């Protein structure tokens, strides 16, 4: 089964959110749906980056690594490099 690490960006304030899951498109719908929590306050969100992993643990390790960077510039470079710009 495949797992993903993803980054979404708020269209409201351009902040980022990093997560991991099995279905990023379905997860994006949940982030943009009615709920409580961090992503509810900054809707709408768009998917800006994604990586595929073979296991849940690998995807979660990558998620934790990206969150530890605590750098918007780091994430912007990661995203732009994946787009080839």
C-alpha positions in Angstrom: 0.0 0.0 0.0 1.2 3.5 -0.8 1.6 6.4 1.6 2.3 10.1 0.9 3.8 13.0 2.6 2.2 16.3 1.4 2.3 20.0 1.8 -0.8 22.2 1.4 -0.8 25.9 1.3 -3.5 28.3 2.6 -5.0 30.6 -0.1 -6.0 32.8 2.8 -2.5 33.7 4.3 0.0 31.5 2.2 1.0 29.5 5.3 1.9 25.8 4.9 0.7 22.6 6.5 2.6 19.3 6.3 1.0 15.9 6.7 1.0 12.3 5.6 -1.8 10.0 4.5 -2.8 7.3 2.0 -5.0 9.5 -0.3 -3.8 13.2 -0.5 -6.8 14.3 -2.6 -9.3 12.9 -0.1 -7.2 14.4 2.7 -7.3 17.8 1.0 -11.1 17.6 0.9 -11.1 17.0 4.7 -8.8 20.0 5.3 -11.2 22.2 3.3 -14.3 20.7 4.8 -16.1 21.7 8.0 -14.1 20.7 11.0 -12.3 22.1 14.0 -8.5 22.6 14.2 -5.6 24.4 12.7 -6.5 23.9 9.0 -10.2 25.0 9.6 -9.1 28.6 10.3 -7.0 29.0 7.2 -9.3 27.6 4.5 -9.2 27.2 1.6 -6.1 25.0 1.0 -4.4 23.8 -2.1 -2.1 20.9 -2.6 1.4 22.2 -3.6 3.8 19.2 -3.0 3.6 15.5 -2.6 6.0 12.5 -2.3 5.2 8.8 -2.5 6.5 6.2 0.0 6.2 2.5 0.3 5.2 2.5 4.0 3.3 4.6 6.5 6.4 4.8 8.7 8.6 6.2 5.9 6.0 8.9 5.0 5.6 9.8 8.7 9.4 10.1 9.1 9.5 12.5 6.1 6.6 14.5 7.6 8.5 14.8 10.9 11.7 15.9 9.1 9.9 18.6 7.2 8.2 19.9 10.3 11.5 20.1 12.1 12.9 22.5 9.5 10.6 25.2 10.8 11.5 27.3 7.7 9.0 28.7 5.2 12.0 29.3 2.9 13.0 25.7 3.1 9.5 24.6 2.1 9.3 27.1 -0.7 12.6 25.8 -2.2 11.5 22.2 -1.9 8.2 23.0 -3.7 9.9 25.1 -6.5 12.6 22.4 -7.0 9.9 19.8 -7.5 8.2 22.0 -10.1 11.5 22.4 -12.0 11.6 26.2 -11.5 
